[in-house]
Amino acid sequence: MFDFLNPAVTSGVNLFVNIVVCLAAFGAAVSLIDFKSTAAKKDDQE
């Protein structure tokens, strides 16, 4: 009855996906910080 609650992926795959998502979020945050600092430097030059 509750077979749909049993995930098809194992815990190792779940851990791998969580690590990839965290790394992607970290990369997006670093990119956003870099974009803001670059935009601020460009505003100072003009």
Residue, then its C-alpha position, 0 to 999 in steps of 0.5 A: m500500500f505504501d510502496f510509493l513512499n519507498p524511494a528508488v534511490t539509495s542513501g548514497v545517491n541521496l547524499f551525493v545529490n545533496i552535496v551537488v546541490c550545496l556546491a551549486a548553491f555555494g557557487a551561485a552565492v559566490s557568483l552573486i557576490d562577485f557580480k555585486s562587487t564588479a558592479a560597484k567597481k564599475d559604478d565608481q569608475e564612471 
